[in-house]
């Protein structure tokens, strides 16, 4: 057997954390991980947040983010232990032998410099290529990665290209110095599904053609199944299971892996529409002040009591703007909204307290939606005071009921948001909305920032609350799996218009319009060869036309 | 039109509007000052008739709005009026004073700005290590001491103690001692006249330059440090680190270009201070600049001079802040290279 390119033995990683108001203390993030990576192979590292995937990926570059320290074990790259190498030599290796592709290319490119300069910088600085050679290589990579205008795109600035294009530029940046190993850290997570599929195909082809080895880090098993040869499943800094992609996907040995593979097990029977909708949006057109185009054009949708309307679309399609219009934050330029049988004032300031109470909202980032200096009890208690004037023991009793409803125990009342996990924070936000006893809750990407298993729990909670409290949900999301799981009716949005609207069973069955077809077929499926199948069928269609 | 030109034009128009507003404030402010100019010129024993005549002569009997526009019209044509106390043309007396103030501010800035930015960069490079702490401690100390105090301390040590120290060094030959005394002479009075050569002038204002440098250093150094540290949190700095680049190269080529806007802002604020805030230093070193001129004439209730000085100070202040705004716009890649 050939000598592995990367050999990791007993890797232990820790960090010093500084919780506010407490003494700083040391925590362990990775507790002894071993693996080998042969030249030209792709290893997928998969796990939920906190599993230590990115930390392990960066350790392959002898790098610790923030206060992270590698505390034990060995990392051998090309036969050399890089953890005991002097820093000067480690620097020669970064950007030369091993390179990095980050999750957010938009943040990882320097806004003040041209793309070409940044793509070629490492290759030139490490003395691998002359400027001319490096630029020729970059242009060839731009072409291979399917970027438009490969000869000129390098002279642009990062803000002048789209997110998907920038992610490909980042891949070019990593491949330009001709490294032996590339660490891909969630490279497609921040992209829309329709963009993700193209970037994924470009990355896969580039890996195959250059023969580079890769660590591919992601939380999305369906994505990693398309690119990796082997997969290592991680949970809380420990290896759960490692095997070939085929084995992990089709015959997982451990319970945790099985849970990851079978996630999204929710079944939900579609309810039939009732006579009178709780919310009617009619011919809404809206634009932001100071702009000259409509973000929403002639939107008409109905939402029936106790049901869920899923609004689906990619970023920029206008779904969140629709929420802003319904909540009154952005008065529309035309159209009406009827809520619970009465017309809803377009302007927030003119709405009655009942309007405010009966229409609640839950946000994507629970972290920023709560005051970090208030306890959970204060956060949930506020709407009880404001809408119902509850005080003292009665308020305490109601807070307790709400905490029970969101499946958190008594002890949570005195905790601060910083002491909660991501899923628990989102539950507190749900309880706060619930406290107002609303008829309608607008859920804006409420599960997008959560791990799949945690998101699953939140969706189950929302569904059971809908049944017991008879609330309607307007559910904004870009995730079609979530839509399938919870929607009664669906509105597909694209460039400010509703392209498709109807009960779930109709909206998700053919015949499809082109965009909905593209959207549905772009959602990664958890099977080997899915990516090739989709690309082949698309090629055949475009060839047939 | 390129959107950036539009933005810059907007800023310039706004700046002019601000200067206009400042001129109204200055005029209104000096008009409501207590006391009567005619009285203070003619003294307590003047007859009412004489006072009325003088007022008419000075145009003081006209309504304030008319007087304001007469004054503004004159200013726009370069006529700042005549000083009440000595009857001399204000523009003429001011020009040499303003020249002296700008000369001092210029040399202080030439030393202080690069020094502050360099110290800021060093502080970032050695963040939380001893060079960072020493730089912070020293600059914070100098900014905490009142500037007249720094001035007197420097006079005490450099003008008085240093020559005595050199004299007492007996191991030095007379020649060396003489050379040291001649070249390490720090004048406690910053004299200034047209017959002096440039080198002589700079030598004469060495101490005021030192004081001003010490006073403005801390603000600029700390803002440079903070702005660059802020940028150093960005993901693209991590990208640069993972390219294997060295720390100084990262700071210089990746962090600094993105930190220019806040740094320029604080630099301009301090430059404005060097022009309009040096009154105390000019008094300490008896330097013939604008500040002293202003203070003299405030005490004599010479309103036209106070107005002229106020307007010039306001213009300098607004102008320098305008420059900072425009540099911020020009260094923003999103504005410079629109989609």
Interface residues (C-beta under 8 A of the other chain):
Chain A: X61 X63 X65 X90 X91 X92 X93 X94 X95 X96 X99 X100 X102 X104 X107 X108 X109 X110 X111 X112 X113 X118 X121 X122 X125 X126 X156 X157 X159 X160 X173
Chain B: X234 X235 X236 X238 X239 X240 X241 X242 X243 X244 X245 X246 X254 X257 X258 X331 X333 X334 X337 X339
